[in-house]
Amino acid sequence: MTNFQNTLYYGDNLDILRDRDWFPNESVDLIYLDPPFNSKRAYNIIFKDEEGKYPPSQIEAFDDTWKWSDETEEAMWELAKPPYPAELYRTLEAFRVALGNNDMMAYLVMMAIRLWELKRVLKKTGSIYLHCDPTASHYLKIVLDQIFGVRNFQTEVIWWYLWGGRGKTKWNRKHDVILFYTKGEKWTFNYANVLEDHHLVADGSKSRIKYKGALVHHRKGKETEIPSDKVLPSDIWYIPTINAMSKERLGYPTQKPIVLLERIIQASSNEGDIVLDPFCGCGTTVAAAEKLGRKWLGIDITILAVNLIEKRMNEHFPDVKFEIRGIPNSVASAEKMASTRQGKFLFEQWFITTLGGQPFKSSGGADSGIDGYLHFRDINGKSHTIIIQVKGGGYNRENIAALNSVVDKENASMGLFLVLNNPTKQSLSEAASAGRYQMPEVERTYPKIQIFTIEDYFKGIRPDKPDTSMTLNKAKREIRESEKPPKLDL
Ligand SMILES: C[S@@+](CC[C@H](N)C(=O)[O-])C[C@H]1O[C@@H](n2cnc3c(N)ncnc32)[C@H](O)[C@@H]1O
């Protein structure tokens, strides 16, 4: 690719990968993907506040269960037509007979259509590593066999760790599966690097673990050591997971250790090669790629992930250069984004976080009239809430009145109504009739209900609200300042 730019994309990887200007055929050397597992668990992204504590409000950033829906049905139907091969569709149909239209089936269909696109963008000499858990790996392997060809299956890597629950009724689950396929018969494999970094093998439950060097084997209390030069780099890797004390921990729930990604990138790419992670989370792959002198592309559907990666890259690599795409930069692009069902969700997340708010999805799923929150502290350090609601389409004075009721019901201080369309006179007068919010012990008042448009945002205007960056220490300092006797002007 000429004029290559390291790039972070915000959006659904299927839409982004299908853009052939961004992702031409055979343009990427190495792909690593760690899609959310089909584990029926909703991940919550929890950020620490400035005192290092977790705030009570958790932001549901993405739901890792891909449910059977109209979208999955549509994807399945797409797969039944060219350019997709009949074998793939028929394999999925066979799965459907075995599984029914359940969550696992939805997961497999959504993965199949994306893996097909990933094969298109992979160079003939490229490699792909799919990170999955043992509840789905056997199905995914069949899907990969159909797409990449059985002959191009290279390795099933077992990533082994000690983290997780301990039970006494079965073997404790302590590994993930990483399926490694190549696109063709020739591929990069830097054996010398792999050899250097090899073997972290342990014997199981009770004994010591040797990280470098020998394999220790326990049998009837006897220990056998195999000299390290006899141990080949193999498909079982011991790498500790990121624990609460790890320095590299960013608070992103599914963050993978950078060592894992460094091993894959060092083995399966060369300096200057292009590495792609279409489910890039908090950016472990792109950070490892940057560290090892590779070019990189990352995609994520969660704005918090994109913001976190931006921060991680700038903090860890002060000279790094990259672009961010998929984020609105004009009224027209915001309108375009909000015009589709999924785009509406992306628009909401982006608008809330860009104003410093936290997106929120109530766990019950019912529309609570709350799309996000902003919090601020008054001069006494007491925390107050601003409720955010976003409207990508039409709205009227009833919607404004409804937000005012939610603010009262939730005991919040203010309501921020973020919109694409400019308000009518009636909506403006409804907002004004809610009155003003008086911040404790400060002269200043703010509109209790405020309509803020995307047009205002791109004009550089910001909502009229208290300073949400006020920290406890700053508040205390301000109190001390205000209590100082006034300077006498002599
Ligand atoms: C398991 S996490 C990846 C963690 C990553 N390996 C790391 O070390 O931080 C999966 C990521 O996929 C993202 N995701 C889920 N569906 C997506 C989609 N359709 N397009 C792009 N990203 C998606 C989620 O937002 C989440 O950040």
The ligand as a Gaussian input file, in Angstrom:
#p B3LYP/6-31G(d) Opt

LIG

0 1
 C      -12.289000      -9.555000      23.576000
 S      -12.193000      -7.857000      23.204000
 C      -10.581000      -7.642000      22.512000
 C       -9.521000      -7.402000      23.539000
 C       -8.154000      -7.118000      22.937000
 N       -7.537000      -8.301000      22.401000
 C       -7.226000      -6.478000      23.978000
 O       -6.182000      -7.026000      24.310000
 O       -7.600000      -5.405000      24.475000
 C      -13.260000      -7.748000      21.841000
 C      -13.450000      -6.360000      21.266000
 O      -14.225000      -6.458000      20.075000
 C      -15.019000      -5.300000      19.945000
 N      -16.104000      -5.633000      19.008000
 C      -17.193000      -6.405000      19.222000
 N      -17.929000      -6.488000      18.102000
 C      -17.275000      -5.759000      17.150000
 C      -17.530000      -5.461000      15.778000
 N      -18.602000      -5.950000      15.163000
 N      -16.666000      -4.661000      15.115000
 C      -15.559000      -4.161000      15.747000
 N      -15.259000      -4.419000      17.041000
 C      -16.109000      -5.215000      17.731000
 C      -15.451000      -4.996000      21.363000
 O      -15.808000      -3.620000      21.496000
 C      -14.207000      -5.380000      22.165000
 O      -13.408000      -4.249000      22.395000

